Amino acid sequence: MQSSYTFTVGSAVFDEQNLVSSAGLVPVLELAEQTGLSRLIGEHVDLPSTRVKSGAVNPAGKLTSIIAAMMCGADSIDDGNVLRASGTPRVFDEVYAPSTLGIFLREFTFGHANQLAAVGRAHLVALAQRVPLLPGIGERAFVDIDSLLRPVYGHAKQGASFGHAKIASRALLRRGLSPQITTISTAQAPPVIAEARLRSGKAASGRAAAAQIKAGIGTARTCRAGTIMVRGDTAFGTKKVITTCAQEGVEFSLSVSRNKRITKTIHSIDDDAYTPVHYPGAVADPDTGQLISDAEVAETPYTLRLGSGRTITVRLVVRRVKDARYPEALFPVWRYHPFVTNSDLPTTEADLTHRRHAIIETTFADLIDGPLAHIPSGLYSANCAWLAAAVIAHNLLRAAGTLAGGTAAVARGATLRRDLVNVPARFAAPARKPILHLPAHWPWQTGWKTLWDNVIGYYYPSAQPRAA
């Protein structure tokens, strides 16, 4: 592809006053108001101005500015400037400068960040009521928990410390902060974020996990979840987490670390008890019809000791695969991956369901490719508030994709920003009737118009007349 014209140095000028660079913000932010985002912020966030006079004034306007910038792809406070360009301030009220947003974030304390996290939980419930965000939640919902390490490079970052990370299959120490994320998903729906907490880089993965899981279970139940299953890796297969799940009356599927008792139990399973498991993408032998895979699963009862004399009998499901380090061994050398569950799923189905815990990695990918590409502030509490705003932005984008329908319902965040949010438009208001002139032949105009019709054409009782 080549240019059709010969341009000169003076051919490019920044002088268009009516261009809106991200016209998709109009339906998405309207959806936020329909689900009461500004109202929830006003009810929950009580932020005093302690550092700068009037720094905490109008938290609803400033937080929605931050969330809107994140949905445009902002990963730092300065990126909020994208909302002040050209015709965007004509379309939206209360568009703030990045310096104002930075002052506002620095007014947060850890307690105020928890208030904003409560807004995120309540708003997720409102989104689930307004949008079919979690189809099938009445049958079974999955609450997944995991943590990640986001590297930082400034020595003045509060809370930053060296934590374990794995890059290219190599474990190493990196200075950073560690968000711990809890998601809710169903068999038909991608995950949305129910809880997110920022910890120091050296914090153990399972630290405070029980309380976070309990809050996530409460959010799932408020979204009218039926059967709830909690899933996690070995860092979360602890006595506290299992006790919390038992007290809450939910199913769990948690990987466990191998110790002497578990290893002895694994070796007591007869080889004939193992059955091949059919993973997605597995290939069958054209001659025999058997799977070309060495993964096998078996189960046995196992009694967990929870402390204080309490015990619980669960199913210990073991998946074994041949150790690739010994391909020519005379006898198979197996690697064992155990997890415990109290569900009534068949053994192979329980294994497949447990391994789908990896779906939380798609949420991590969206956050890393978006607002958590950087940890923007030097203040720990400001970064906690940034994370809470990122949760709201993620769930809003996911709801917008659901309303757009088609592939947008399961698309990743970067795709939703490209197809639905960052769509340029020329703003006009002939006879005070606002019109957005969007690009002709936009490849994703069907989904965009579907989103527009489902939001702008939706009547809700709290709607107020808008000035053109």
N, C-alpha and C positions, 0 to 999 in steps of 0.2 A: 504494500500500500504506500502510495506517494502523495504528496501534497498537490492539490489542483491549482494552486496559486503560487506566485513568487512573492514572498513576504519580505518586508524591510524591517529595520530596527524599530521604526515608529509604527509598525502595523499592530502592535499589541498595547492596549491601554486599559487601565482599570478605572472605568468611568460609568459602568452600568449600575444605576441606582435601584432598579426594580427586580434584579435577579435574586432569587432565593436558592441558595446552593443545596439545601436539604429540605425539599418540599414535603418529604415523607414525615417530617416532624409534626406537620399539621394534624393528620389523623392519629398519630401515635400519642401525642400529648393530649389530644382531645379524649382519647381512650383513657389516659391517665386521670383526667378530670372526671370522666364518667364513673370511674371506679374510686373516686374520692381521695386521690393522692394528696392534693393540697389540704383538704380537710383533715386527713389523718396526720399530716405533718403539724398542722396547727394544734391538734388535740394532744399529740404525744411529745413533741419536741419543745421543751421549755428551756431556752438557751439565753443566759444573761451575757451582756457585753462586759467582759472583764479585762481584756487586753487593749481593745480599741473602742472608743466610744461609738456607739451605733453599729459596731461590727457584726452583731448578731441580729440586727433588725431584719424583719421579713424573711424568716427562715424558709417559708414555702417557696417564695420566688427564687431564692438563691439555690435551694436544693434542686428545684426543677430545672434551673439553668445548668447545674452540674450534670444532672441525669440526662438532659437533652444533649449536652456536649458529648457525653459518653456514648450515646446512641449514634452519634455522628462519627465516632471513632477516636474520641479524645482519650489519651492515656497520661495526660499531665494537666495541671491547672491552667497553664498558658494556652492549651489547646481550646479553652473556652472562647477564645477570640473568634473562632469560626462562626459563632452565633451573632457577632456584631457586624458582619460583612454585608454590604449591599442592602437588599430589601428585607432581610430577615427581621431586623428590629421593627419594621413596619407591620409585619405579620404577627409578631409576638410582643406581648408586654413583658416588662421586668426582665430584660436581657442585661446581665451584669458583666462588668469588666473582670478579667482574670484576677487582677489585684484585689478587687472586692471579694471575689470568691475565695481567694487565698486567706484573706483576713478572717472571713467567716469560718472557714474550716479550722483555723487555729483557735477559735473560741470554744471548740468542742473539748469536753473532757471524756474520760472513758464512760462515765455514766450517761452523758448525753449521746454518745455513740450507740449505747444500748437502747436509748429511746428511739433513735433512728432505725435500729434493727427491729424494734417492735412495729414501727411503721411498715417495714418491709414484709413482716409476717402478715399483718392485717391487710396490706395491699394485695398480697398473693391470694389470700382468701377471697377478696373482692374480685380479683381478676378471674379466679376459678368460677365464680358465680356469674360473671358477665360473659365469659368466653369459654367454649368447650376446650379448656386448656389441658385437662387430664382425662381424656376419654377412658372409660373402663375403671376409674378409681373406685367405683362402688363395688367392684368385684375384688380387686387386689391392687395395693399400692406398694411400691418399693421405696424405702428410706435408706439411701446410701450415704456413707460418711467416709471421708478421706481428707488428707492434708497435702499441701504442696509447699515448696520453698521458693520464694521469689527473691532473687539476688538483689542486693543493694551495694552501692559502691562508695557512698559517703560515710566517713567515720563518725559523723555527727548524728546519724539516724538513731533516734531513740528506739530501744528494743532490739536493734539488729545484733545478731550474734551468729556464730558459726554453727551451722546445722548440716546434717547428712543429706546429700543429694546424689542422684545417679545419672550420669551422662554417658551415653554410648556404652551402657552396661558396666560402667566403672563407678564405684562408690568414692565420693570425695566430700570434703568439707567446703561449704560456701557461706560467706557472710550474707545474711538475709533475714527476712521476716516470713512467718509461716501461717498463712490462712488455713483454717480448718473449715471445710465446706460440708453441709448436709443437703442432699437433694431429694426431691420427690419425683417419681416417675411411675409410669404404668407400662403394660406390655405394648400399648399402642402409641404412647406419647413420649417424647424426649424429656429429659429431666428439667425441672425448674428448681431454683435455690430456695430452700426453706430457712436455712441458718448459715451464718458465716461469722467466724470470729478470727481475729488477728492475734497471733502469738509471736513470741520471740523465736528466732531461728533455731535455737537449741532446744525448744520445747519438744518433749516426746510426742509422737504422733497421736497417742491415745489420751493425752492429757485433757481433762475436762470433757471427754467424749460422752460420758454417761448423761451429763446434764444437757448437752447439746442434742443428743438423740432423743431425750425425753421431750425437749421443746419441739423437735421435728415431728415426733409422733403426735403431739398435740395439734400442730398445724395441719398435718395430714387428716386427722379426725375432724377438724373444723371444716376442711374441704370435703367432708362426707366420704372419707375412705372406708372401704369395707375391711377385708383382711389386710393387715399391714405386715410386711416383712422387712426387717432391718438387715442390711448387708454391710460387711466390712472385711478388711484384710486382717492379717495377724496382729497388727498394732491395736486392733479394737476387739479382738477375741479375749477380753479380760473378764474377771469376776464382776467388776462393777457394771460393765456394759450388759453382760448376760443377766445379772440381777435386775437391772433396770428394765430390760425387755420382759422378763418374767413378771415383774410387778405391774407393768403396763398391759400385760395380756396380749402381746404381739408375737408373731413368729420372728425367728432370727436365723441367719445363715452367716456364720462368722468363721473365718479361717483361724486356726489355732497354731501356736508354736509347738514344735515337737519337744517333749520331755521324756523322761524314762517311762512313765506310765502310758503315755500315748504311743510311744514307739513299741512298747511291749504289746499293747492292744492291736496295733497295726500288724505286727508280725504274727499275731494269733489268728488273723483272717486267712482262711484256706484259699489257695490259688484258684480253686474252682468257683469261688464266690464272685470273682471279678468278671464283669461283663463289659464288652466294648461299648464305647459311648460315641454317638454320631454327632460330631460338632458341625456347625454350619461350614460349608465348603469342603467337607471331607469327601474323599474320592473312593469309589468302590472298585474293586478289582473286576475287570470285564469278564474274566474267566470263572472265578469262584463266587463273585457277588459280595465277598467280604470287604470290610472297610480297610483301606490302606492307611492304618493308623494304629499306633500302639497304646493309645490312651484307654485305660480301663478303670472302672469304678466298682466299689463294693462298700458295704456299710456294716456296722455292728453297734449294739447299744454301748453307751459309755456314761459313767456317772461322774459329773463334775462336782468338785468341792468348792462351794461358794464362801466358805468361812462361817464362823459362829455356829458350827454344827449343821449348817444348811447344805443340802445336796440337791442336784437335779439330774435326772436321767434323760439323756438326749441321744440323737443318732449321730454317730461319728462316721461321716462319709469320707472315703479315701479315694483319691484319684492317683493312679500311678502311671508313669511313662518311662520308657527305657532311657537310661542315662546315655546321652550322646557321646560322652567322653570314653565309653567302652563299647564301640560298635562291633568289635570282633570277639567279645567275651564268650567263653564256652557256654556259660549260663547267663540268662538275662540279668542285668543289673538295673534295678528299678529306683526311680525317684518318687517319693510319696508326698502328696499334698493333701493334708487332712483339713476338714472343716466340720463344725458342729451345727446341727439344725434341729429344730423342734417341729418342722413342718411335716405334713402328711404326703408330700409329693413323692412319686416313685424315685428310686435311687438315681437313675440317669437324668430324669427331669430336675431333680434337686441339684445335681451337679451343673447342668446347663443354666439353671436359674442363678446359682451362686456365681458362676463365671460372668454372667451379665452385669455383675457389679462394676465391671470395667466401663460401663456407660458413663460413669461420673467423670471419666477422663475427657469426654467431649465437652463437659462444662468447664473443666480446667483449660482446655484448648481455647474455648471462647473467651474466657477471662484473660488469659495470657495474650491473646491476639487483640485484646481490647483494653479496658480500663486498668487491668493489672499488668500491662506490659512494663510499667514502672510503678514504683511506690513513691508518690510525688512529694510528700512533705517530710520535713525533718522531725516533726512532732508525732509521737506514737498515736495519740488520741485523734489527731487530724487524719491519719492514715486509716484508723478504725472507721471514721465517718466516711472516708472515701470508699472503703470496702462495702459499707452498708449501702451507699448510693449505687455502687456497681451491681449489687444484688437486685435492686429495684429496676435498674436499666436492663439487666439481663432478662428478668421476668417480663418486662414490658415488651421487649423485642420478641420474646417467644410468643407472647399473646398476639402481637401484631402479625407474626407469621402464621399463627393458627387462623386468624380471621382472613388472611390473604388466601389461604387454602393451597391446594396442590403441593408441590415440593417445598414451598416456603414453610409448611407446617413442621418440617423436620430439618430445615436447613440450618447450617451453622451461623453464628453471629455475623461473621464477615460477609457472608452471602446476603443476609437480611439487610445489612447496612447498604450494600451495593445496589440491591434490587428494589428495596422499599423506602429507605430513608434518604440516602444521598442522591436523590433525583433532582436535577436542577429544574427550575420553573421561573417564568416571568410573571410577576405579580401585577395585576391591574385591578382597578376598582371603578369601572364606568358606572355612573349614576349610583355610586356608593354600594355597588354590588361586587364583592371580592371574587376574583377569578384567578386561578393559577393556570398559566399556559405551559403545559408540560411538553417534553420532546416528542415529536411525531415518530411513530414506529419504535417506541421504546420497547425493547424485547420482553419486558416483564410487566407491560401495562395491564394485562388482564388481572394479575394478582394485585397490582397496586390499586386498580379501580375497585376490585372486590373489597379490599381493605377500606378504601374510602367510603364505599356505599354502606358497609357494615358498621362504620363508626359515625360518619357524618349523618347518615340516614337513620340513625338510631335515636329514638326519643327516650329520654330519661327524666323523671319528675323534677330533679334539681336543676334542670337546664335553665340558664339565664339568657336573655337576649344579648347578642354580641353586637358591638358597634363595628361598622365597616371601617 
